[in-house]
Structure formats: structure tokens, C-alpha cells
Amino acid sequence: MTAPPTETPFPETEEPDDQRTAIAALGHELRTLVDATVTTAAPTEILHRMADEVRGLTGQLTGRRRRRAEIPAVDEFPGGVRMYSPVTGLGSPLAPPLRVAPDGDGVVGHCTLGIAHEGPPGYVHGGMSAMLLDELMGWACYAAKSPAMTVSLGMRYRRPVPVETPLRVHARVTGTEDRKAFVTGSISTEETPSVPLVTADAVFVSPGPGRARALFPST
Ligand SMILES: CCCCCCCC/C=C\CCCCCCCC(=O)SCCNC(=O)CCNC(=O)[C@H](O)C(C)(C)COP(=O)(O)OP(=O)(O)OC[C@H]1O[C@@H](n2cnc3c(N)ncnc32)[C@H](O)[C@@H]1OP(=O)(O)O
């Protein structure tokens, strides 16, 4: 029987930027693989062979184990680079990835979703839209200098969001009350930014210092 992999963190001597470049390159290739996987018409025999080959490749990545809540050396939390974020992480095969920037009194995000993110044929899964908006509304809180967690999220799906189409996601804090922030967000196409396809309203709460230390002991 094969022994379970031992914990081998990244060597401390490696430069975070070099690691990030490599992590992003692998993330890019894996996203391409995910897209090819959900769109392929390859015959069964090829699919079986690919499964074997991918299993072999996965075996090479078991050297690094992250303990729960451990923040990787390549990440900055809260509010910075998170290589493995499922929304913005350049290293995540699950992330579109969403690119985030300040925009007036809020933040804007850009991404294109693929067939892997499809719900109704040709259109984005509603859960993906919620994920994009939740993330961006979190960034809006951070940009407003109150890093916070979602406590409620309301979605209004007005028109279907097309896949394989450049999207624009916008979010801003509309008001605050003690540790609470009230946030709105929307998704539109880059081509027609004035027509919101999905809108959202959320309440975010900044954990108090004691709570934050208990939730994120690595910070
Ligand atoms: C150092 C801080 C770091 C923060 C982290 C953010 C980093 C940002 C950086 C970069 C942006 C990245 C973007 C990421 C975005 C992703 C977002 C997510 O996916 S978050 C995961 C899903 N959300 C949860 O798992 C929360 C679970 N909830 C909790 O753990 C607690 O509720 C918590 C810690 C958020 C607050 O707990 P309490 O004990 O400190 O505070 P209490 O007393 O419960 O509530 C405070 C006030 O909020 C109200 N409140 C609570 N829930 C509410 C709700 N559903 N609607 C309205 N108000 C609510 C309460 O009534 C209270 O208000 P009254 O003081 O009474 O006026």
C-alpha cells in the first residue's frame, strides 16, 4: 500500500513572485483542461486514457498539504492576492478568474465564463453569478476599509447571463451601520454595461477583533 503523502510546504527560499508565476501558469493550463473536458467529443477510449494520465499527473502534486485555515505564503489576507480563490485565484482551476479593480466609489470585475459554468444551455449557472457578486461585494467592503463577511445575499436574475461573453461585475457599499455594510452589485456584458442582467443586495458584517482572531488564527 502506498504511504500517505507527508506534509511538505513550499521551500521558504523560493520567491513568492516566482511561485505565483508558476501557480498561475498551472492554473491557466488546468482551466484550459477543464474547458476541454466539458466540451470534448473525444471517444470513450481517449477519455479513459486521459483519466489515467491525469491521475498520474495529480500524483505529482501531493507534496504540499495545507492545514485548514492556513494562509499560503504566496497569499496576502485580507484584501490581497489569493492564488487559490475560487473566484479571483489565478491558480484555481475553478476560478473564471475574475480580475478586480477600484472603480469610482466601488469596485469593478471583469471575466468571461465558459461552458464549465453553464446552467441553462448557453447561459451562466445562477450560482456562478451569485459567487461573482458575493466576491465583488466583499471587495467593495474591503475597498471601503471594512473587510467583512457576507451575512445575507439577495439575488435578482433579470436576464440570462451568456457564457463565452466578456462580463462586467460592479459593486459598491451604499451604507454602513456599526459593523454592518449594505452593498449592491450587478452583472452586465462589457458590450452593454447599462443593462443589468443580474442585481444583488447584501449585508456584510466585520467580525469583531476577538471573533476575527478565532476565525482566522493565521492572520
Ligand atoms: C479580519 C476580517 C476578515 C474578513 C474577511 C474578509 C476579507 C475581505 C478581503 C477581500 C475581499 C475578498 C472577498 C471575499 C468575499 C467572500 C465573502 C464570503 O464568502 S464570506 C463567507 C460566508 N459568510 C460567512 O461564513 C459568515 C458567517 N457568519 C459569521 O461567522 C458571523 O455572523 C460573523 C463573524 C460575520 C459576525 O458575527 P459576530 O458575532 O461578530 O456579529 P453578530 O453579533 O452575529 O452580528 C453583528 C451585527 O450583524 C447583524 N446581522 C447578523 N446577521 C445578519 C443578517 N443576516 N442580516 C442582517 N443583519 C445581520 C446582527 O444583527 C448584528 O447587528 P446588531 O449589532 O444587532 O445591530
The ligand as an ORCA input file, in Angstrom:
! r2SCAN-3c Opt
* xyz 0 1
  C     -10.210     40.367      9.667
  C     -11.543     40.222      8.969
  C     -11.526     39.493      7.713
  C     -12.810     39.414      6.995
  C     -12.728     38.533      5.812
  C     -12.987     39.240      4.533
  C     -11.747     39.502      3.753
  C     -12.023     40.527      2.663
  C     -10.897     40.721      1.781
  C     -11.006     40.728      0.431
  C     -12.282     40.529     -0.227
  C     -12.484     39.125     -0.594
  C     -13.905     38.906     -0.894
  C     -14.394     37.664     -0.246
  C     -15.867     37.711     -0.198
  C     -16.386     36.385      0.191
  C     -17.487     36.561      1.117
  C     -17.789     35.271      1.781
  O     -17.966     34.289      1.147
  S     -17.835     35.260      3.466
  C     -18.313     33.563      3.806
  C     -19.790     33.443      4.041
  N     -20.162     34.124      5.257
  C     -19.947     33.560      6.456
  O     -19.468     32.455      6.601
  C     -20.336     34.398      7.645
  C     -20.867     33.539      8.769
  N     -21.244     34.439      9.863
  C     -20.435     34.649     10.905
  O     -19.411     33.998     11.055
  C     -20.830     35.728     11.842
  O     -22.156     36.120     11.584
  C     -19.921     36.994     11.692
  C     -18.491     36.660     12.116
  C     -19.935     37.562     10.280
  C     -20.450     38.097     12.609
  O     -20.547     37.539     13.864
  P     -20.418     38.492     15.131
  O     -20.633     37.619     16.324
  O     -19.120     39.269     15.083
  O     -21.545     39.537     14.946
  P     -23.127     39.336     15.180
  O     -23.389     39.846     16.549
  O     -23.552     37.963     14.840
  O     -23.735     40.338     14.097
  C     -23.317     41.708     14.020
  C     -24.470     42.502     13.509
  O     -24.883     41.990     12.224
  C     -26.271     41.670     12.251
  N     -26.593     40.563     11.369
  C     -26.178     39.302     11.502
  N     -26.693     38.560     10.502
  C     -27.465     39.382      9.770
  C     -28.253     39.211      8.587
  N     -28.362     38.015      8.002
  N     -28.883     40.286      8.080
  C     -28.804     41.483      8.677
  N     -28.057     41.717      9.790
  C     -27.402     40.685     10.322
  C     -26.563     41.342     13.693
  O     -27.936     41.507     13.988
  C     -25.715     42.373     14.399
  O     -26.355     43.614     14.321
  P     -26.737     44.433     15.654
  O     -25.430     44.679     16.344
  O     -27.655     43.528     16.400
  O     -27.391     45.681     15.144
*
